[in-house]
Amino acid sequence: MNCALCRANLSNGKVNHIVDLGERIIIVKNVPANVCDQCGEYFVDTETAMKLEAIVEEAKKNKAEVFIVKYNEMVA
């Protein structure tokens, strides 16, 4: 696969996915993704994206300004 932005190669890796909701920030650590070797952009598959969406929705219930979770612990 190639990066949609710069066309460089993608490698399997893990990233920290950050969601800025204005009044709070949600950080999901160690998310499996395809990471661009050149520009660092990352892409997740559909299943991972759906799990991330569920994690973010659950985290929105927490009133903390910064909420940090580990991906593996939330999808286990």
Buried (B, 14 or more C-beta within 10 A) or exposed (E): EEBEEEEBEBEEBBBEBEBEEEEBBBBBBBBBBBBBEEEEBBBBEEEBBEBBEEBBEEBEEEEEEEBEBBBEEBBE
